[in-house]
Amino acid sequence: MKFFIKNIIIAFLLVCLISCDSVFQQRISRFKEEKICGKVSKKYIDELNHYHKSLILNNSYDLGIEIWDNDSIDLWNFISIGDSVNKPKGSYDLTVIKQNGLSVKFKYNK
C-alpha cells in the first residue's frame, strides 16, 4: 500500500512539473510575439512578485526586466525614467534608447 501511494505521489509531481514547464513555454512564445514600445515612467521593485525589478511605461505596460542581459551593462542601473524601450514583434531582444540618443541592445536571458 505504501509503495502504491508513493508511486501516485511521484506521478502527480511529474505531471505538475511537466505542465508548469509547458505553461512557461507558452508564455514565452506569446511574449515573443508582443511588441513593446514606450517611455519609462516609473522604476520599482515588485515586492509581491519575488522582488522582481520592473518598469512602468507611459502606455501603462508593466515590464519585468530581469530576463534581459548585456555582458557589460546592468539594465536596472542603466535605464532611467524618461528613456525609451523597444522590443519588436518576433524578437526577444530589448533596445534601450537613452534621452541623449545612446542606444543599447539587451539580449533575452533564458
C-alpha positions as CSV (number, residue, x, y, z in Angstrom):
1,M,0.0,0.0,0.0
2,K,2.8,2.4,0.9
3,F,4.5,1.6,-2.4
4,F,1.3,2.4,-4.3
5,I,0.8,5.8,-2.6
6,K,4.4,6.7,-3.1
7,N,4.1,6.0,-6.9
8,I,0.9,8.0,-7.1
9,I,2.6,11.0,-5.4
10,I,5.7,10.7,-7.7
11,A,3.4,10.5,-10.8
12,F,1.4,13.6,-9.6
13,L,4.6,15.6,-9.1
14,L,5.9,14.6,-12.5
15,V,2.6,15.8,-14.1
16,C,2.8,19.1,-12.2
17,L,6.4,19.7,-13.3
18,I,5.7,18.9,-17.0
19,S,2.5,21.1,-17.1
20,C,4.3,24.0,-15.4
21,D,7.1,23.9,-18.0
22,S,4.5,23.8,-20.7
23,V,2.7,26.8,-19.4
24,F,6.0,28.7,-19.1
25,Q,6.9,27.9,-22.7
26,Q,3.5,29.1,-23.9
27,R,4.0,32.4,-22.0
28,I,7.5,32.8,-23.6
29,S,6.1,32.2,-27.1
30,R,3.3,34.7,-26.6
31,F,5.9,37.2,-25.2
32,K,8.0,36.9,-28.4
33,E,5.0,37.9,-30.5
34,E,4.3,41.0,-28.4
35,K,5.6,44.4,-29.5
36,I,6.8,46.5,-26.5
37,C,7.4,50.2,-27.1
38,G,7.3,53.2,-24.7
39,K,9.0,55.6,-22.4
40,V,9.9,54.6,-18.8
41,S,7.6,56.5,-16.4
42,K,8.5,54.5,-13.2
43,K,11.0,52.0,-11.9
44,Y,10.1,49.8,-9.0
45,I,10.9,46.6,-7.1
46,D,7.8,44.4,-7.2
47,E,7.6,43.1,-3.6
48,L,4.6,40.9,-4.3
49,N,6.4,39.2,-7.2
50,H,9.5,37.9,-5.6
51,Y,11.1,41.4,-5.6
52,H,11.5,41.5,-9.4
53,K,12.8,44.7,-10.9
54,S,10.1,46.2,-13.1
55,L,9.3,49.2,-15.2
56,I,6.1,51.0,-15.9
57,L,5.9,52.5,-19.4
58,N,4.0,55.6,-20.5
59,N,1.4,53.3,-22.1
60,S,0.8,51.6,-18.7
61,Y,2.7,48.5,-19.8
62,D,4.3,46.8,-16.7
63,L,7.6,45.3,-17.8
64,G,9.7,42.9,-15.7
65,I,13.3,43.4,-16.7
66,E,15.2,40.5,-15.2
67,I,15.1,38.4,-18.3
68,W,17.4,40.7,-20.3
69,D,21.2,40.7,-20.1
70,N,24.1,42.6,-21.5
71,D,27.6,41.3,-20.8
72,S,28.9,44.7,-19.6
73,I,25.9,46.8,-18.6
74,D,23.4,46.2,-15.8
75,L,19.9,47.1,-17.3
76,W,18.5,48.1,-13.9
77,N,21.3,50.6,-13.3
78,F,21.5,51.7,-16.9
79,I,17.8,52.6,-17.5
80,S,16.4,55.8,-16.2
81,I,12.9,57.4,-16.1
82,G,12.4,59.1,-19.5
83,D,14.4,56.5,-21.5
84,S,12.6,54.7,-24.3
85,V,12.4,50.9,-24.7
86,N,11.6,48.9,-27.8
87,K,11.1,45.1,-28.3
88,P,10.0,44.4,-31.8
89,K,7.3,41.7,-32.5
90,G,9.1,38.4,-33.3
91,S,12.1,39.1,-31.2
92,Y,13.2,38.7,-27.6
93,D,15.8,41.5,-27.6
94,L,15.1,44.8,-25.8
95,T,16.7,48.0,-27.0
96,V,17.0,50.9,-24.6
97,I,17.3,54.4,-26.1
98,K,18.7,56.9,-23.6
99,Q,17.5,60.5,-23.6
100,N,20.9,61.5,-25.1
101,G,20.3,59.2,-28.1
102,L,22.6,56.4,-26.9
103,S,21.1,53.0,-27.9
104,V,22.0,49.7,-26.2
105,K,20.5,46.3,-27.0
106,F,19.9,43.7,-24.3
107,K,19.6,40.0,-25.1
108,Y,17.0,37.8,-23.7
109,N,18.5,35.6,-21.0
110,K,16.8,32.2,-20.8
